[in-house]
Amino acid sequence: MVDMEGISGILRKSQVMGNEAHYQEGRRYLTADANACIEGCFAGGATKVVVRDAHCTGYNFIWDQLDPRAEYVQGMPPIERISDIDSFDGVILLGYHAMAGTGGA
């Protein structure tokens, strides 16, 4: 599960909003962090990696730069972000952050 606000190099609102000046830069950072995480999963012995784009509309990755060994889920989830999450051995929440305005977050 990958969110955008907590990704390496994200430091301004314009990097995470689709119609803003630095969004493409943010997409590159998001894709690079996802690839690094995928690499670590496979290096650690994973045999299958499923990556869910959990930021906003769920269409933020740069497709031609993604690690082809993983499977990808994009788009808005109907109710659950990954419906069969209980079937996975582990979950990584990459780039996740506290809700805006959460004190002490």
Residue frames as qw, qx, qy, qz and C-alpha x, y, z in Angstrom:
[[0.000, 0.893, 0.449, 0.000, 0.00, 0.00, 0.00],
 [0.479, 0.014, 0.048, 0.877, 1.62, 3.24, -1.14],
 [0.016, 0.927, 0.349, -0.137, 0.52, 6.75, -0.27],
 [0.553, 0.630, 0.044, 0.544, 2.21, 9.83, -1.62],
 [0.188, -0.933, 0.068, -0.298, 2.58, 12.41, 1.15],
 [0.679, -0.652, 0.332, 0.058, 5.14, 10.39, 3.12],
 [0.890, 0.349, 0.077, 0.282, 7.34, 9.46, 0.14],
 [0.606, -0.357, 0.131, 0.699, 11.05, 10.40, 0.05],
 [0.278, 0.064, 0.334, 0.898, 11.49, 13.89, -1.39],
 [0.143, -0.706, -0.554, -0.416, 7.87, 14.98, -1.00],
 [0.346, -0.263, -0.405, 0.804, 7.96, 18.29, 0.82],
 [0.191, 0.201, 0.030, -0.960, 5.27, 20.49, -0.69],
 [0.569, 0.394, 0.549, -0.469, 1.59, 20.24, -1.48],
 [0.526, 0.645, -0.242, -0.499, 2.18, 20.89, -5.19],
 [0.093, 0.398, -0.897, -0.167, 4.01, 17.53, -5.47],
 [0.176, 0.128, 0.958, -0.185, 0.95, 15.48, -4.51],
 [0.442, 0.584, 0.421, -0.535, -1.87, 17.24, -6.33],
 [0.650, 0.310, 0.614, 0.324, -2.53, 16.27, -9.94],
 [0.352, 0.844, 0.290, 0.282, -3.06, 19.76, -11.31],
 [0.340, -0.907, 0.127, 0.215, -0.10, 21.40, -9.56],
 [0.339, 0.846, -0.406, -0.069, 3.32, 22.43, -10.88],
 [0.038, -0.572, 0.813, -0.104, 5.43, 19.78, -9.11],
 [0.875, -0.026, 0.281, -0.392, 3.09, 16.76, -9.44],
 [0.854, 0.428, -0.297, 0.001, 5.20, 14.99, -12.09],
 [0.178, 0.573, -0.676, 0.427, 8.20, 15.28, -9.77],
 [0.578, -0.281, 0.545, -0.538, 6.12, 13.73, -6.99],
 [0.940, 0.209, -0.002, -0.269, 5.08, 10.87, -9.28],
 [0.617, 0.531, -0.546, 0.198, 8.75, 10.12, -10.01],
 [0.123, -0.461, 0.701, -0.530, 9.53, 10.01, -6.28],
 [0.790, -0.076, 0.330, -0.511, 6.50, 7.81, -5.62],
 [0.907, 0.347, -0.208, -0.118, 7.48, 5.37, -8.36],
 [0.409, 0.556, -0.640, 0.337, 11.13, 5.26, -7.20],
 [0.355, -0.371, 0.655, -0.554, 10.18, 4.55, -3.57],
 [0.899, 0.071, 0.171, -0.396, 7.73, 1.85, -4.65],
 [0.795, 0.456, -0.397, 0.046, 10.45, 0.22, -6.77],
 [0.117, 0.534, -0.705, 0.452, 12.93, 0.34, -3.87],
 [0.623, -0.214, 0.520, -0.544, 10.38, -1.32, -1.60],
 [0.930, 0.262, -0.057, -0.253, 9.62, -3.98, -4.22],
 [0.552, 0.552, -0.587, 0.216, 13.34, -4.67, -4.62],
 [0.177, -0.438, 0.702, -0.533, 13.67, -5.08, -0.85],
 [0.822, -0.039, 0.296, -0.484, 10.71, -7.45, -0.71],
 [0.909, 0.349, -0.220, -0.067, 12.13, -9.73, -3.38],
 [0.342, 0.573, -0.642, 0.378, 15.64, -9.52, -1.90],
 [0.379, -0.348, 0.632, -0.579, 14.11, -10.59, 1.41],
 [0.152, -0.013, 0.988, 0.000, 12.54, -13.69, -0.11],
 [0.557, 0.407, 0.332, -0.643, 9.10, -12.59, -1.28],
 [0.363, 0.102, 0.833, 0.405, 7.73, -14.62, -4.17],
 [0.082, 0.669, 0.596, 0.436, 4.82, -12.29, -4.95],
 [0.154, -0.322, -0.263, 0.896, 4.44, -8.55, -4.39],
 [0.083, 0.716, 0.611, 0.327, 1.18, -6.66, -4.97],
 [0.229, -0.142, -0.157, 0.950, 1.34, -2.86, -4.89],
 [0.029, 0.776, 0.628, 0.056, -1.75, -0.71, -4.31],
 [0.181, 0.292, 0.028, 0.939, -1.63, 2.97, -5.29],
 [0.269, -0.630, -0.692, 0.227, -3.56, 4.40, -2.31],
 [0.157, -0.334, -0.094, 0.924, -3.09, 8.11, -3.01],
 [0.334, 0.367, -0.015, -0.868, -6.16, 10.12, -4.02],
 [0.763, 0.339, -0.130, -0.535, -7.58, 8.64, -7.26],
 [0.824, -0.190, 0.531, 0.057, -5.09, 5.76, -7.27],
 [0.768, 0.552, 0.186, 0.267, -3.50, 6.66, -10.63],
 [0.169, -0.955, 0.212, 0.116, -0.15, 8.16, -9.67],
 [0.721, -0.302, 0.494, 0.380, 2.58, 5.71, -10.69],
 [0.340, 0.672, -0.454, -0.476, 4.66, 6.20, -13.82],
 [0.953, 0.091, 0.201, -0.209, 3.85, 2.88, -15.49],
 [0.806, 0.515, -0.247, 0.157, 6.88, 2.49, -17.74],
 [0.147, 0.646, -0.595, 0.456, 9.20, 2.96, -14.76],
 [0.757, -0.402, 0.299, -0.419, 7.61, 0.38, -12.43],
 [0.192, -0.369, 0.909, 0.008, 9.37, -2.85, -11.49],
 [0.638, 0.100, -0.498, -0.578, 7.75, -5.48, -13.75],
 [0.308, 0.038, -0.931, 0.190, 8.05, -8.24, -11.14],
 [0.163, 0.215, 0.652, -0.709, 5.23, -6.82, -9.02],
 [0.009, 0.582, 0.743, 0.330, 1.49, -6.73, -9.64],
 [0.040, -0.006, -0.152, 0.988, -0.23, -3.35, -9.43],
 [0.031, -0.676, -0.736, 0.023, -3.68, -2.23, -8.31],
 [0.106, -0.014, 0.016, 0.994, -4.77, 1.25, -9.29],
 [0.310, -0.461, -0.495, -0.668, -7.97, 3.28, -9.15],
 [0.414, -0.387, 0.336, -0.753, -10.38, 4.12, -6.37],
 [0.090, -0.029, -0.983, 0.155, -11.20, 1.14, -4.14],
 [0.405, -0.485, -0.581, -0.513, -14.89, 0.28, -3.90],
 [0.640, -0.726, -0.103, -0.228, -14.86, -0.17, -0.10],
 [0.775, -0.521, 0.236, 0.269, -11.60, -1.85, 0.93],
 [0.115, 0.819, -0.464, -0.318, -8.20, -0.86, -0.43],
 [0.290, 0.300, -0.890, -0.184, -7.24, -4.53, -0.87],
 [0.770, -0.214, -0.101, -0.593, -10.25, -6.79, -0.55],
 [0.952, -0.083, -0.294, 0.016, -8.35, -10.03, 0.12],
 [0.038, 0.788, -0.486, 0.375, -5.77, -8.55, 2.51],
 [0.759, -0.429, 0.423, -0.246, -6.09, -11.54, 4.86],
 [0.963, 0.247, 0.062, 0.086, -4.51, -13.74, 2.19],
 [0.436, 0.746, -0.357, 0.354, -1.19, -11.84, 2.35],
 [0.777, -0.192, -0.417, 0.431, 1.70, -12.75, 4.65],
 [0.384, -0.427, -0.205, 0.792, 2.54, -9.12, 5.31],
 [0.214, 0.886, 0.353, 0.213, 1.59, -5.54, 4.54],
 [0.458, -0.150, -0.044, 0.875, 3.86, -2.54, 4.09],
 [0.085, 0.916, 0.383, -0.086, 2.33, 0.93, 4.43],
 [0.573, 0.012, 0.167, 0.802, 4.81, 2.95, 2.36],
 [0.099, 0.279, 0.182, 0.938, 4.51, 6.72, 2.49],
 [0.354, -0.684, -0.618, -0.161, 1.54, 6.67, 4.84],
 [0.129, 0.264, -0.275, 0.916, 0.90, 9.67, 7.08],
 [0.008, 0.438, 0.712, -0.549, -1.41, 10.86, 9.79],
 [0.161, 0.772, 0.573, 0.224, -4.60, 12.64, 8.80],
 [0.222, 0.480, -0.002, 0.848, -4.17, 16.37, 8.20],
 [0.349, -0.624, 0.057, -0.697, -4.62, 18.37, 11.37],
 [0.858, -0.355, -0.369, 0.038, -3.94, 15.44, 13.70],
 [0.262, -0.878, 0.319, -0.242, -2.25, 16.86, 16.79],
 [0.539, -0.569, 0.621, -0.001, 1.14, 15.29, 17.61],
 [0.928, 0.328, 0.174, -0.029, 1.15, 13.26, 14.42]]
